[in-house]
Amino acid sequence: MAPKRHPQEGNNILRSKGGEQLNTLRRGRGLTGKWCASRLGVHNTLWSMWETGVRVPSPEHVAAICTLFSVKKSALALLAAGK
């Protein structure tokens, strides 16, 4: 019998790549995670979890991130798919 897996275990790669996308956007603009978090109204710990792939932003937060960085949702496709 196969071992039971956590429902989101298969999404770890997507979550990791999405976090890398977020990190690249932020660092490419010379911004801190704390600044980005404050602009979105979230705690900087949550922002860090998004970047490291521990958590995935909600669709509403993905839209806000797109606005913050002036990118289309397709630019954050992996981030949105990590859910």
Backbone hydrogen bonds in HBPLUS format (Angstrom, degrees):
<---DONOR---> <-ACCEPTOR-->    atom                        ^
c    i                          cat <-CA-CA->   ^        H-A-AA   ^      H-
h    n   atom  resd res      DA  || num        DHA   H-A  angle D-A-AA Bond
n    s   type  num  typ     dist DA aas  dist angle  dist       angle   num
A0009-GLU N   A0006-HIS O   2.98 MM   3  5.19 165.1  2.00 116.8 121.5     1
A0011-ASN N   A0008-GLN O   2.98 MM   3  5.30 151.3  2.06 110.2 119.4     2
A0012-ASN N   A0009-GLU O   3.27 MM   3  5.68 168.1  2.28 116.9 118.1     3
A0015-ARG N   A0011-ASN O   2.80 MM   4  5.98 162.9  1.83 162.7 168.6     4
A0016-SER N   A0012-ASN O   2.89 MM   4  6.02 157.8  1.94 145.8 151.7     5
A0017-LYS N   A0013-ILE O   2.94 MM   4  6.16 167.0  1.96 156.1 158.9     6
A0018-GLY N   A0014-LEU O   2.86 MM   4  5.97 157.1  1.91 148.3 155.2     7
A0019-GLY N   A0015-ARG O   2.95 MM   4  6.13 153.4  2.03 145.0 152.1     8
A0020-GLU N   A0016-SER O   2.97 MM   4  6.28 147.1  2.08 143.4 152.8     9
A0021-GLN N   A0017-LYS O   2.97 MM   4  6.29 150.2  2.06 145.2 152.9    10
A0022-LEU N   A0018-GLY O   3.06 MM   4  6.37 157.4  2.11 146.9 152.5    11
A0023-ASN N   A0019-GLY O   2.89 MM   4  6.12 160.6  1.92 149.5 154.9    12
A0024-THR N   A0020-GLU O   2.87 MM   4  6.02 158.8  1.91 149.0 154.7    13
A0025-LEU N   A0021-GLN O   2.97 MM   4  6.23 160.1  2.01 150.2 155.2    14
A0026-ARG N   A0022-LEU O   3.02 MM   4  6.25 167.5  2.04 151.9 155.2    15
A0027-ARG N   A0023-ASN O   2.87 MM   4  5.98 173.8  1.87 157.5 158.8    16
A0028-GLY N   A0024-THR O   2.88 MM   4  5.70 151.4  1.96 140.6 149.1    17
A0029-ARG N   A0026-ARG O   3.11 MM   3  5.46 147.6  2.22 105.7 115.2    18
A0031-LEU N   A0026-ARG O   3.17 MM   5  5.43 172.4  2.18 146.9 144.9    19
A0030-GLY N   A0027-ARG O   2.96 MM   3  4.87 161.4  1.99 104.0 109.7    20
A0036-CYS N   A0032-THR O   3.10 MM   4  6.41 168.5  2.12 152.2 154.6    21
A0037-ALA N   A0033-GLY O   2.85 MM   4  6.00 164.5  1.88 152.0 156.7    22
A0038-SER N   A0034-LYS O   3.01 MM   4  6.17 157.9  2.06 144.1 149.9    23
A0039-ARG N   A0035-TRP O   3.03 MM   4  6.31 150.7  2.12 149.4 157.3    24
A0040-LEU N   A0036-CYS O   3.12 MM   4  6.42 139.6  2.29 145.1 155.7    25
A0040-LEU N   A0037-ALA O   3.12 MM   3  5.19 128.9  2.40  96.7 110.0    26
A0041-GLY N   A0037-ALA O   2.91 MM   4  6.03 115.8  2.34 140.2 157.6    27
A0042-VAL N   A0037-ALA O   2.97 MM   5  5.08 165.5  1.99 145.6 145.1    28
A0041-GLY N   A0038-SER O   3.25 MM   3  4.93 145.5  2.38  90.9 101.0    29
A0046-LEU N   A0043-HIS O   2.98 MM   3  5.41 126.5  2.27 108.9 121.5    30
A0047-TRP N   A0043-HIS O   3.24 MM   4  6.69 157.2  2.29 149.7 156.0    31
A0048-SER N   A0044-ASN O   3.00 MM   4  6.20 158.5  2.04 143.1 148.5    32
A0049-MET N   A0045-THR O   2.97 MM   4  6.26 149.7  2.06 143.1 151.4    33
A0050-TRP N   A0046-LEU O   2.98 MM   4  6.33 147.3  2.09 149.2 158.1    34
A0050-TRP N   A0047-TRP O   3.10 MM   3  5.13 120.5  2.47  94.9 109.7    35
A0051-GLU N   A0047-TRP O   3.01 MM   4  6.38 158.4  2.06 151.8 157.4    36
A0052-THR N   A0048-SER O   2.95 MM   4  6.17 146.2  2.07 147.6 156.8    37
A0053-GLY N   A0049-MET O   3.04 MM   4  5.94 115.3  2.48 133.2 146.5    38
A0054-VAL N   A0049-MET O   2.92 MM   5  4.91 125.7  2.22 146.6 152.9    39
A0055-ARG N   A0049-MET O   3.21 MM   6  5.32 168.2  2.23 113.8 114.4    40
A0053-GLY N   A0050-TRP O   3.28 MM   3  5.18 150.3  2.37  96.6 105.3    41
A0061-HIS N   A0058-SER O   2.98 MM   3  5.10 116.7  2.39  99.0 114.7    42
A0062-VAL N   A0058-SER O   2.86 MM   4  6.20 154.8  1.92 156.7 164.8    43
A0063-ALA N   A0059-PRO O   3.04 MM   4  6.27 157.9  2.09 144.1 149.1    44
A0064-ALA N   A0060-GLU O   3.05 MM   4  6.35 151.9  2.14 140.3 148.1    45
A0065-ILE N   A0061-HIS O   2.80 MM   4  6.02 152.5  1.87 149.8 157.4    46
A0066-CYS N   A0062-VAL O   2.95 MM   4  6.21 155.7  2.01 149.4 155.7    47
A0067-THR N   A0063-ALA O   3.07 MM   4  6.36 154.6  2.13 144.7 151.2    48
A0068-LEU N   A0064-ALA O   2.84 MM   4  6.07 160.0  1.88 148.1 154.0    49
A0069-PHE N   A0065-ILE O   2.97 MM   4  6.19 158.9  2.02 153.0 156.9    50
A0070-SER N   A0066-CYS O   2.80 MM   4  5.55 109.0  2.31 135.5 152.3    51
A0071-VAL N   A0066-CYS O   2.95 MM   5  4.91 156.7  2.00 136.4 143.2    52
A0070-SER N   A0067-THR O   3.25 MM   3  4.89 150.9  2.34  94.4 103.0    53
A0075-ALA N   A0072-LYS O   2.88 MM   3  5.46 147.9  1.98 115.1 124.3    54
A0076-LEU N   A0073-LYS O   2.92 MM   3  5.26 149.3  2.01 108.4 118.1    55
A0077-ALA N   A0074-SER O   3.30 MM   3  4.82 151.2  2.39 106.0 102.0    56
A0079-LEU N   A0076-LEU O   3.02 MM   3  5.21 117.5  2.43 101.5 117.4    57
A0080-ALA N   A0076-LEU O   3.00 MM   4  6.30 161.6  2.03 161.9 166.9    58
A0081-ALA N   A0077-ALA O   2.89 MM   4  6.03 145.8  2.01 144.8 155.1    59
A0082-GLY N   A0079-LEU O   3.36 MM   3  5.39 151.5  2.45  97.8 105.9    60
